[in-house]
Amino acid sequence: MFEYMQSAEETGQLIAEIYYRVSQYLSGEAQEVFEKYMSRHNLTEEEARQLLNTLQDPASIQELLEKLQGGVIPAEKADILRVLESQAYRARIERFEQLQSQIDLVMQQVYRQEKQLQEQHYIDLAREAYYKSVFDIQQRAGIGFSFSHIDQKQIDRVINTKWSGKNYSARIWKNTQGLAQDLKEEMLLGLLTGKTEREMSLEISKKYAQGAFRSRRLVRTESSYLTNQMEMQSYQECGVDRYIYLATLDLRTCDKCCIPLDGKTFAVADQEPGKNCPPMHPWCRCTTIAYISAEVLAGMKRRARDPVTGHTYLVPGSMTYGEWYGKYVEGNPEAEAKVKASRNASEDRKQFEEYKKLIGKDMPKSFADFHNLKYNEPEKWKFVKLDYQRRNDLLQHPELKLPNAENAILPEPKFTKYLFDENSVKGYPKGKAFADRLGYSIDNWQKLRDELKQGAKKYSAQYVDNNGYGDRYVQKMIIYGEKGTPANVIVAWLRKTDGTINLTSAYIKETK
C-alpha cells in the first residue's frame, strides 16, 4: 500500500501546484479592486458576515447594494454605502464583478486539469494494483497460472462507482465549485470591511491551500478505495473467496474502526468499503491480503498445469514482480494491448470527446467502447480516424462546402431504378456492394438516401469540371451502414444552372 500512497502523494502535489498558480494569478488580479492601505468602512468583520448571511447569494454585490439601500444597517454604520455608490468607486465595482466571473472560469479550468490528473493516476494505479495482487497470490502459492487481463471497461466501472454517494469526478466538481463560492464571498466581505490588497492576497492563498488539502485528501482516499477494489477483483480471478483485513499499525492508525478489524477474515462476496474493507475513513492506509486455503491452493495448482506437457508453472519466492510481469503480461498480445490502452487513457478520453463532438451518432456510445474500438478493431478504427479527418477538413476550410448542400436533391430512381435494380447493368453492381458491405438494399434504400443527404453537409467537396449541364463535384464520405462495417463512399453531384444540387452517382471505393 505504501507505494500506491506515494503515487497518490505525487499526484496530490501536482494538483497543489495548480492551486498555487491560480492563487498567485487571482492575487494579482485583485490588486485593482482592493486598497493598498487600510481604509475601514466603520463595519466590523462580524457585522459584515451577518449582513452577507441575509443575502440569497452571499457573493452578489448587486444584491448587497439593494440591501444597503433598503436601510438594513444603522445610519452610523452606513458609510460603506456612500463609498460603494460613489462615482470614484464605480470602476472598482465593475472590476470586482469581472473578478468574480474570472473566479468561476478559473475554477472550471482547475476542475478540468485536476480531473485529468486524477483520472490518469487512477487508471495507472488500477492496472498496477490488479497485476501486483495477482503476482502476490501466485508467489505465495508458489505457482503460476493463467488469468484474465484487466481492460479499460473494468477499470472504468470501478473508478466511476459512487461508492460513498459520489464518484471522484463529482467530488472534484463539488470541491472546486465550493472553493469558488467561498472565495467570492470572502472577497465581498473584504470589500465591505475595507481590507487591503495584501490582506486579500493572504485570504486567497489561505482558501487555495484549503482547496489543495481537500484535493490531496480526495486523491489519497480514492486511491485506497481503488487499490482495494482491484485487489478484490484479483481475488475473484484467482479463485480466492476470503481475505484478511490488515491495518497499518502505527500511532496514526484509527483505533475506532481499523484496529478492531486487523487480522479478521471476510468473504470476498461480502466486502463493503467503510464496513469491512478499506477505506474505512478519509486518509485510510489499511489494506487486505488473500486468504489461501488448502482447497483454493489445489484449484490454483490445477490451473497451473499445462494440459499438453503436464508441467506445472512455478512462481518461486525469489521471483520479482518485474520478472513475473515480463513473463505473464509482456509478450502477451492481448495483455500488452490492454496495458497500452490504460496508459493512454487520459489522452484517449480527450480524443473520444473530440471525435464524439464531430462524428456524433456514428461514434461508440461510451468511452470504454471507443477504447475497445481503437485498440482491438484496427480495420474499423482506420475508418473512424479517416472520417474525423475528413469532417474536420470541412471545419478548417468552410469554403469547400458543397454548394446548396442543405437542399440537395437525391431522386428516388437513382436508388430504385439504378443502384438496387437488378436490371441495371451499370448501377446494380454498385448497389450490390452497398448491400454486402453496408446492409442497404431495395427494402431500405431510404436509409442510404438519408445518410448521403446528411453527409452532403458534413464533408468537403472537390470541384471537378463543367460538363455543359452544370458544375460537377465529388465528395468522399464514410458511411457506417447497418452491419458495423463502415465504407469509403464516393458521391458525385451536379450543380445545375438554376443552383440546384443533384445526386448523380454513389459507389463504394476501397481505401489504401
Buried (B, 14 or more C-beta within 10 A) or exposed (E): BEEBBEBBBEBBEBBBEBBBEBBBEBBEBBEEBBBEEEEEBBBEEEBBBEBBEEBEBBBBBEBBBEBBEEEBBEEEBBBBBEBBEEEEBEEBBEBBEEBBEBBEEBBBEBBEBBBBBBBBBBBBBBBBBBBBBBBBBBBBBBBBBEBBBBBBEBBBEBBBBEBBEEBBBEBBBBBBBBBBBBBBBBBBBBBBBBBBBBBBBEBBBEBBBBBBEBBBBBBBBBBBBBBBBBBBBBBEBBBBBBBBBBBBEEEEBBEEBBBEBBEEEBEBEEBEBBEBBBBBBEEBBBBBBBBBEEEBBEBBBEBBBEEEEEEBBEBEEEBEEEEBBEBBBEEBEEBBBBBEBBBBBBEBBEBBEEBBEBBEEBBBEEBBBBBBBBBBBEEBBEBBBBBBEBBBEBEEEEEBBBBBBEEBBBEEEBBBEBBBBEEBEEBBEBBBBBBBBBBBBEEEBEBBBEBBBBBBEBBBBEEEEEEEEBBBBBBBBBBBBBEEBBBBBBBBBBBEEEEBBBBBBBBBEEEE
